[in-house]
Amino acid sequence: HEPDATDSVARSTSCAIEALGVVKELSFRCQDKDKLAMFQVKGLLHSILKMVLSAFGSTNIPKVQEYASSVLWNFAVDSTLAAQMLQMDEVVDAVLLILEEGDAKARRNAASALGNFATKAENKKSLLMHDRPVLQTLMLRVKNDMEKDTRRRAMRALRCLATGNVRMLLSETKLFFVFLLDVIKNETDADTKLQACRTVSLILEDQEAARVCDPKILWTAVAEICQEKDDPRFADLGYESCVSYVKLFGIDTFTDVFMETPTFFEGVATVVKSLQNLESKKKIAKLLLKLAKIACNQLAEQPVMYTLATLLDPISSGSEEIQTTALRAAVEISLRESNRKAMADNEALLTALVNYALASPEGQLKNSAKETIIRLVPAL
């Protein structure tokens, strides 16, 4: 409320901050229907937005920034309420002001608020068409913020904006994909990087959007995702992206860009040893088999041999299906004489083939393993 003329400025400001703190606690703890009731209280949101404007500059008040941003974030959790809030330009202006100039807690809350606004399809266009540049502000926070929580939440907001709407983001700024690639390559926080990787996967799921991007640059992003060695969450996303890439651009284009990434399977060989997710291992095995059929000359590399050895091992693979797919890939690669020396030189692969042949029941698969071993013997 407006302070009375008789109030001291200090006392009225202190009371307003405490009142805002109460609203923050209520908005955090109450149900959606109660948030709507709070939102409908005449003058409440207007007073909060007015306090945000007064909380910067010479009268910088971090508590107001934190409390106000928290209220806006909590209100925006309810999608219906978020849509109503976006009808007021002042709300987005206030959130962006906090995101640009607020302290660490306030910036984190503001980024979360934008992420909540962006979860509902009809809100995305409103945000992107706002007078102030929402997309660019979020990108700057991801690139430059010192606090990883703020970077993470800003990147989540960008992913939410991109979901079902990636073409608009790419048309809004041609630098968006370059920005994503930079985050994937250079971001130190795994969760922020994962959000960027998921955004790349959204691009690959939309053929029209993906074709706006240079296939080589797009592959660079996919290869970076696949080679993340320290966090298994990336693996499934990475190899799913490989499959999407092949479907989108065709196996010939994939083969061309794959050949220009000699370190790709070095990362794969490292990742596959620690993978717990069977689906990810299946995708790697299937990818190797597909490549073996059309580009087996490029697979005569030791990292590929180690990957096949891991996938052939019953304990490491965790699945007979994965073992079978890996065996079929090894058979295909061995059919080309120029590949046999590299295969024979890899003790892990030879051991895996022998163990597979010994453990398998009589039948076609056992015979295939034995024939492959016999094929490699002259190269020993």
Salt bridges, closest charged atoms under 4 A:
GLU2 OE2 - LYS50 NZ 2.25
ASP7 OD1 - ARG11 NH2 3.79
GLU25 OE2 - LYS24 NZ 3.21
GLU25 OE1 - ARG29 NH2 3.14
ASP32 OD1 - LYS35 NZ 3.84
ASP34 OD1 - LYS33 NZ 3.50
ASP89 OD1 - HIS130 ND1 3.91
ASP93 OD1 - HIS130 NE2 2.79
GLU100 OE1 - ARG132 NH2 2.50
GLU122 OE2 - LYS120 NZ 3.63
ASP145 OD2 - ARG107 NE 2.63
ASP145 OD2 - ARG141 NH1 2.68
ASP149 OD1 - ARG152 NH1 3.61
ASP182 OD2 - LYS143 NZ 2.85
GLU187 OE2 - ARG151 NH2 2.93
ASP189 OD1 - ARG152 NH2 2.94
ASP191 OD2 - ARG152 NH2 3.72
ASP191 OD1 - ARG233 NH1 2.82
ASP206 OD2 - ARG167 NE 2.92
GLU208 OE1 - ARG167 NH1 3.05
GLU228 OE1 - LYS193 NZ 3.18
ASP231 OD2 - ARG233 NH2 2.76
ASP236 OD1 - LYS283 NZ 2.87
GLU240 OE1 - LYS283 NZ 2.72
GLU260 OE2 - LYS216 NZ 3.70
GLU279 OE2 - LYS282 NZ 3.36
GLU321 OE1 - LYS282 NZ 3.46
ASP345 OD2 - LYS341 NZ 2.76
